[in-house]
């Protein structure tokens, strides 16, 4: 998300905050209109909200330039019901191994087939009606990533 720079933030470097810390900050500010103070030092970040102070280590490195790996001229568009998709991913991923978690998505006109094959516990397949009119496409994703994405969509 891009937001206007708050006052006092000029000159602050870009940092990578751990996911767990972001979750805690979200929990702290939910329903609270109070101001939050953010302080940075080498390797650490501190959030202060009222009498609560949360300090966390930062993740070393630079955030990947995701814009470079996402195709710019994508002509494919898939429209799928969020709840149906989420439920289908959840059902087929119960078969996937703890290490792999890969779910194959096979897209064709009007149809999405989700499948998982695990040599130890068998295979699972789900078929959903979707709005898709581009060339057929097979692609795999970590099921946890798909569920995380679906959880962020209203």
Helices and strands as residue ranges (DSSP letters): E 16-17, H 19-29, E 37-41, E 44-49, E 52-59, H 66-69, H 82-93, E 102-108, E 111-118, E 122-129, E 137-142, H 143-152
